[in-house]
Amino acid sequence: MNLFRSEEHVENWLGGKAPGVTTSISKLSELAHAWWGDRLADDWRPHTRDQNQQILDNLGLTGDFWRLP
């Protein structure tokens, strides 16, 4: 994972190569909270694959990159 301050900086870093998947830091923060927000609960259990896929889908993280195996 690389963090950049703008789309322009991503393009400069790539040097003309096609970008992979990019997302904003705010979306990444939403994902972290949704994925790990319940981790310290006394009754915590690992999420199932389907629950994790639902988290991604609910956040609008769709497409091949975001499809869990």
MODELLER restraints for C-alpha pairs under 7 A, 6 or more apart:
rsr = mdl.restraints
at = mdl.atoms
rsr.add(forms.Gaussian(group=physical.xy_distance, feature=features.Distance(at['CA:4:A'], at['CA:10:A']), mean=6.28, stdev=0.5))
rsr.add(forms.Gaussian(group=physical.xy_distance, feature=features.Distance(at['CA:34:A'], at['CA:55:A']), mean=6.64, stdev=0.5))
rsr.add(forms.Gaussian(group=physical.xy_distance, feature=features.Distance(at['CA:38:A'], at['CA:44:A']), mean=6.62, stdev=0.5))
rsr.add(forms.Gaussian(group=physical.xy_distance, feature=features.Distance(at['CA:53:A'], at['CA:68:A']), mean=6.44, stdev=0.5))
rsr.add(forms.Gaussian(group=physical.xy_distance, feature=features.Distance(at['CA:56:A'], at['CA:62:A']), mean=6.96, stdev=0.5))
rsr.add(forms.Gaussian(group=physical.xy_distance, feature=features.Distance(at['CA:56:A'], at['CA:66:A']), mean=6.96, stdev=0.5))
